[in-house]
Amino acid sequence: MATEVKRLIQVRVDKGAHFKRDGFGKKRQLSDSWRKPRGQHNKQREQKKAKGAHPTPGFGSPVAVRGMHPSGFFEVLVTSIKELEGLDPKTQAVRIAAGIGNLKRVALQDAAQAKGLKILNARVVKTKTTKAPAKKAAKPKAEAAGKTEKKAPAKKAAKPKAEAAEKTEKKAPAKKAAKPKAEAAEKTEKKAPAKKAAKPKAEAAEKTEKKAPAKKPAAKKTTKTGVKKNE
């Protein structure tokens, strides 16, 4: 970029102003884009200092850099490779349209770079690549053998037979000595209750006689006259 162009761009920056419409901060639906105030009592139309400046001719940028990108190039919107023809890479730069897909964008960027044109909105396009999973390197046999030795637990030393025999003797409970038959016979005699002696038949007969009540004599029937029938 020439030094004169740089100076004029800086003049434009220092001279520039932001012109905002009246009341853009009072209502949410109003944007800050410039609209001419037309109200009869509007303070901005009356050019009150606190209400903001109007876009009058004094705020214009130098003609040589008017419409120029801050990088010092005049930008050109491009949508196809044919539009790259006839562009001057010294004074013009390329801006790729936003609606261009990734495949076409890659082709446009490659063509513009081949012609030496500056791309103002260059983008790195990520291409999807399916990578095969990397196989693990085969470990040497020596390392594998060492690992198996570490993993395998050491077997316990076999105890002598004498110790095993002692343990079995301790675990097996001693059997109780068999009691003599005489003692067993005595126990059975104690447990069996003595049978009651049979009472004589005479006593049994007496009991039955006591239980049976004596029969009462039959009462003699009488008539209404008081005279006994049997007499």
C-alpha positions as CSV (number, residue, x, y, z in Angstrom):
1,M,0.0,0.0,0.0
2,A,1.3,3.4,-1.0
3,T,2.1,5.9,1.8
4,E,-0.4,8.4,0.3
5,V,-3.2,5.9,0.4
6,K,-2.4,5.1,4.0
7,R,-2.5,8.8,4.9
8,L,-5.9,9.3,3.2
9,I,-7.4,6.2,4.9
10,Q,-6.3,7.6,8.3
11,V,-7.9,11.0,7.4
12,R,-11.1,9.1,6.6
13,V,-10.9,7.4,10.0
14,D,-10.3,10.6,12.0
15,K,-13.0,12.5,10.0
16,G,-15.6,9.7,10.1
17,A,-18.7,10.0,12.3
18,H,-21.5,7.6,13.3
19,F,-24.9,9.0,12.4
20,K,-27.7,7.4,14.4
21,R,-31.4,8.0,14.0
22,D,-33.3,9.9,16.7
23,G,-34.9,7.8,19.4
24,F,-33.0,4.5,18.6
25,G,-32.2,4.0,22.3
26,K,-35.8,4.6,23.5
27,K,-37.6,1.8,21.6
28,R,-36.3,-1.7,21.1
29,Q,-37.6,-2.1,17.5
30,L,-35.7,0.9,16.3
31,S,-32.2,0.3,14.8
32,D,-29.3,2.8,14.8
33,S,-29.4,3.2,11.0
34,W,-29.7,6.7,9.9
35,R,-33.2,8.2,9.2
36,K,-33.8,11.9,8.5
37,P,-35.7,13.5,11.4
38,R,-39.0,15.1,10.2
39,G,-40.8,16.1,13.3
40,Q,-41.9,19.7,13.8
41,H,-40.5,19.9,17.3
42,N,-37.7,17.3,16.8
43,K,-34.5,18.5,18.5
44,Q,-32.2,16.5,16.1
45,R,-33.9,18.2,13.2
46,E,-33.2,21.5,14.8
47,Q,-29.5,20.4,15.1
48,K,-29.1,20.6,18.8
49,K,-25.6,19.6,19.7
50,A,-26.4,16.9,22.2
51,K,-28.8,15.1,19.7
52,G,-26.1,14.1,17.2
53,A,-24.7,15.5,13.9
54,H,-26.3,15.2,10.4
55,P,-24.5,13.5,7.5
56,T,-23.6,16.7,5.8
57,P,-21.0,17.1,3.0
58,G,-18.2,18.0,5.4
59,F,-18.0,14.5,6.8
60,G,-17.2,12.9,3.4
61,S,-14.0,10.8,2.9
62,P,-11.4,11.7,0.4
63,V,-12.4,10.7,-3.2
64,A,-9.3,8.6,-3.8
65,V,-10.1,6.2,-0.9
66,R,-13.8,6.4,-1.0
67,G,-15.3,2.8,-0.9
68,M,-11.9,1.3,-0.3
69,H,-11.3,-1.5,2.2
70,P,-9.0,-0.7,5.2
71,S,-6.4,-3.1,3.7
72,G,-6.0,-0.7,0.7
73,F,-7.9,-2.8,-1.9
74,F,-11.2,-2.3,-3.6
75,E,-13.2,-5.5,-2.8
76,V,-15.1,-7.5,-5.4
77,L,-17.9,-10.0,-4.5
78,V,-17.3,-13.3,-6.2
79,T,-19.7,-16.3,-6.7
80,S,-17.9,-18.3,-9.4
81,I,-14.5,-18.9,-10.9
82,K,-15.5,-17.0,-14.1
83,E,-15.8,-13.8,-12.1
84,L,-12.1,-13.9,-11.2
85,E,-11.2,-13.2,-14.8
86,G,-10.0,-9.6,-15.5
87,L,-9.3,-8.7,-11.9
88,D,-6.2,-6.7,-11.0
89,P,-4.4,-8.3,-8.0
90,K,-2.6,-5.0,-7.3
91,T,-5.7,-2.9,-6.6
92,Q,-8.6,-5.4,-6.1
93,A,-9.3,-8.1,-3.5
94,V,-11.9,-10.9,-3.6
95,R,-14.7,-11.6,-1.1
96,I,-16.4,-14.9,-1.6
97,A,-20.2,-14.9,-1.2
98,A,-21.6,-16.3,2.0
99,G,-24.0,-18.7,0.3
100,I,-21.1,-20.7,-1.4
101,G,-20.7,-24.3,-0.1
102,N,-17.5,-25.8,1.2
103,L,-16.6,-27.7,-2.0
104,K,-17.0,-24.7,-4.3
105,R,-15.3,-22.4,-1.8
106,V,-12.2,-24.6,-1.8
107,A,-12.1,-24.4,-5.6
108,L,-12.6,-20.5,-5.6
109,Q,-9.9,-20.0,-3.0
110,D,-7.4,-22.2,-4.9
111,A,-8.2,-20.3,-8.2
112,A,-7.8,-16.9,-6.5
113,Q,-4.5,-17.8,-4.9
114,A,-3.2,-19.1,-8.2
115,K,-3.9,-15.7,-9.8
116,G,-2.4,-13.8,-6.9
117,L,-5.6,-12.2,-5.6
118,K,-6.1,-11.3,-2.0
119,I,-9.1,-13.1,-0.3
120,L,-10.7,-11.0,2.4
121,N,-12.7,-13.8,3.9
122,A,-10.5,-16.8,3.5
123,R,-11.6,-19.8,5.5
124,V,-10.0,-23.1,6.3
125,V,-12.3,-25.9,5.2
126,K,-12.1,-29.1,7.3
127,T,-12.6,-32.2,5.2
128,K,-13.9,-35.3,6.9
129,T,-11.4,-38.2,6.7
130,T,-12.1,-41.6,8.1
131,K,-8.8,-42.8,9.7
132,A,-8.3,-46.5,10.1
133,P,-7.5,-47.3,13.7
134,A,-3.8,-47.7,14.2
135,K,-2.8,-51.3,15.1
136,K,-0.9,-51.7,18.3
137,A,2.7,-52.7,17.8
138,A,3.4,-56.3,18.7
139,K,5.3,-56.5,21.9
140,P,8.4,-58.8,22.0
141,K,8.0,-62.3,23.4
142,A,10.4,-61.6,26.2
143,E,8.3,-58.8,27.6
144,A,5.1,-60.9,27.3
145,A,6.7,-63.8,29.1
146,G,7.9,-61.4,31.9
147,K,4.3,-60.1,32.3
148,T,2.8,-63.6,32.5
149,E,5.4,-64.4,35.2
150,K,4.3,-61.4,37.2
151,K,0.6,-62.1,36.9
152,A,0.9,-65.8,37.8
153,P,0.7,-66.0,41.7
154,A,3.5,-68.1,43.3
155,K,2.2,-71.4,44.5
156,K,2.4,-72.1,48.2
157,A,4.9,-74.7,49.3
158,A,3.4,-78.0,50.1
159,K,3.3,-78.6,53.8
160,P,4.7,-81.9,55.1
161,K,2.4,-84.8,55.7
162,A,3.1,-84.9,59.5
163,E,1.6,-81.4,59.9
164,A,-1.5,-82.3,57.9
165,A,-2.0,-85.4,60.0
166,E,-1.7,-83.4,63.2
167,K,-4.4,-80.9,62.0
168,T,-6.8,-83.7,61.1
169,E,-6.3,-85.2,64.6
170,K,-7.1,-81.8,66.2
171,K,-10.2,-81.3,64.1
172,A,-11.7,-84.8,64.7
173,P,-13.6,-84.7,68.0
174,A,-12.8,-87.6,70.5
175,K,-15.5,-90.2,70.6
176,K,-17.2,-90.7,74.0
177,A,-16.4,-94.0,75.7
178,A,-19.2,-96.5,75.4
179,K,-21.0,-96.9,78.8
180,P,-21.3,-100.5,80.1
181,K,-24.5,-102.4,79.4
182,A,-25.3,-102.7,83.2
183,E,-25.7,-98.9,83.5
184,A,-27.9,-98.7,80.4
185,A,-30.2,-101.4,81.9
186,E,-30.5,-99.5,85.1
187,K,-31.5,-96.3,83.3
188,T,-34.3,-98.1,81.4
189,E,-35.6,-99.6,84.6
190,K,-35.8,-96.1,86.2
191,K,-37.5,-94.6,83.2
192,A,-40.3,-97.3,82.9
193,P,-43.1,-96.5,85.5
194,A,-44.1,-99.3,87.8
195,K,-47.4,-100.9,86.9
196,K,-50.2,-100.7,89.5
197,A,-51.1,-104.0,91.2
198,A,-54.4,-105.5,90.1
199,K,-57.1,-105.1,92.8
200,P,-59.0,-108.3,93.8
201,K,-62.4,-109.0,92.2
202,A,-64.2,-108.8,95.6
203,E,-63.3,-105.1,96.0
204,A,-64.5,-104.4,92.4
205,A,-67.9,-106.1,93.1
206,E,-68.4,-104.0,96.3
207,K,-67.8,-100.8,94.3
208,T,-70.3,-101.6,91.7
209,E,-72.9,-102.4,94.4
210,K,-72.2,-99.0,96.0
211,K,-72.7,-97.2,92.8
212,A,-76.0,-98.8,91.7
213,P,-78.9,-97.0,93.6
214,A,-81.7,-99.0,95.2
215,K,-84.9,-99.1,93.2
216,K,-87.9,-97.3,94.7
217,P,-91.2,-99.3,95.3
218,A,-93.9,-98.7,92.7
219,A,-96.5,-96.2,94.0
220,K,-100.1,-97.4,94.2
221,K,-102.6,-95.8,91.9
222,T,-105.7,-94.0,93.4
223,T,-109.1,-93.0,91.9
224,K,-110.9,-89.8,92.3
225,T,-113.1,-91.1,95.0
226,G,-110.0,-91.9,97.1
227,V,-110.6,-95.6,96.9
228,K,-107.6,-97.7,96.0
229,K,-108.1,-99.9,92.9
230,N,-106.0,-102.8,94.2
231,E,-108.0,-103.2,97.4
